[in-house]
Amino acid sequence: MKKFLIRSIEKDSIAEEMALETGDLLLSINGNSINDILDYRYLISDETLLVEIEKANGEIWELEIEKEFEEDLGLHFEEDQIHTKTCKNNCVFCFIDQLPKGLRDTLYVKDDDERLSFLTGNYITLTNLTDAELKRIISFRIMPINISIHTTNPVLRCKMLNNRFAGSVLSYLNEFKENGIQMNGQIVLVPGYNDENELVKTLDDLKAYFPVLQSISVVPVGISKFREGLPDLKAFDQEQAKKTLEIINNVQMQMRKNYGLGFVYPSDEFFKLAKIPLPGIDYYDDFLQIENGVGMVADFKHEFLEKLETQSFSQHNKRIGLLTGYAALDEMQDLIFQLKQKYTSIEIEVLPIKNNFFGEKITVSGLMTGKDIIEQVKPILEQSKFDYLLIPENALKKDTELMLDDLDLKALGKILDLPVIKTKVNGGELLETIFQQ
């Protein structure tokens, strides 16, 4: 029997009320052994539980618990008990293969784990999924499952993923549809591979899975300057981006007419590449793909302007530098202009950071590095003085203040000789941070 070591217990939780302690071992729930965190999440959803615990002294407790449906017990387990399944593919577009040497080890991990798809929203190719895991997903109703589809052409999918099984596992989409397991899909679009007519065919095929397949995002391939020894890929140009948006918009119009929802959504980068203004929030329906960067700018602008209009802040005269990538530069400058129109004493300057580390084709703020910030902000500081800098938290490792090149905000602030403060990637939260410092 596998034993789960309890790492911590939430305050005022059921587990604390039952006198459980850090270091106790979880043995079973309702007589069922637990293989991993998915089993645990499923088994605790019942309203009546019999939980078996082994105490540090070897004593076995059997706890009868009555609770609300899906109410959590408040237990957290040792992280190393979830051994991430790594990717078996060798995708032509993989961004991890384009990373330089010397970054932190975790950046080079290629996960392809259905548990992380459910728990953290990661996208998986299904090439790691066994029949037993497929049955568990269906039995436990684990959803939504986020799937990296890329193409429904099985021969092309095998080529793009460099995996001879990559085409056949698309049959799992039928299993999920037949059993009502909700899905979201992703297409990384690569010029000369799965774009144009192949994209038309893929989207036409995928429409048949709606509404169980809730949404599809289409994102352009990211190309860094570290592609030595990798397939020769080209970035999208303006005309290709326009053509892609036309294909997507044709499908959207049909789906909205028939079902009232757009179904397929291009990432913000396509509008930037095509030099077409970004749409408003209605275009993205329920923002099902926002964690994939789809609709993030529209949502950010809406949150910022809504809070600017409905909430009053106290004027202050601090000078602020706002770090961002070039992808959102125009929108950030426009928002700050509107902010300064209302609060005239605010002195805030948008500081776009060119990505010399990965290459100029990478323009998103989430891939900024400390090295680039230092090199580009230091000369500015010789001419302009700031009380502090703001940096979006998507440029940092989750739940830390660590950047991609392992420089933390404290060290960055020391080098620049001023505080660097993280802010959530949310327009309303940015306003709060500007006025609270």
ABEGO torsion letter per residue (X at the ends): XBBBBBABBBBGBAAAAAGBBBGBBBABBGGBBBABAAAAAAAAABABBBBBBBBAAGBBBBBBBBBBBGBBAGBBBBAAABBBBBBABBBAABAAAABBBGBBAAAABBBBBAAAAAAAGBBBAGAABBAAAAAAAAAAGBOBBBBBAGBABAAAAAAAAGBAAAAAAAAAAAAAAAAGBBBBBBBBBBBGBABEAAAAAAAAAAAAAOAABABBBBBBBBBBABABGBBBBBBBBAAAAAAAAAAAAAAAAAAAAAAGBAGBBBBAAAAAAAGBBBBBAAAAEAGAAAAAGBGAAAAAAAAAAAAAAABBBBBBABBBBBBBBAAAAAAAAAAAAAAAAABAABBBBBBBBBBAAAEAABABAAABBAAAAAAAAAAAAAABBBABBBBBAAABBBGBABBAAGBBAAAAAAAAGBBBBBBBBBAAAAAAAAAAX
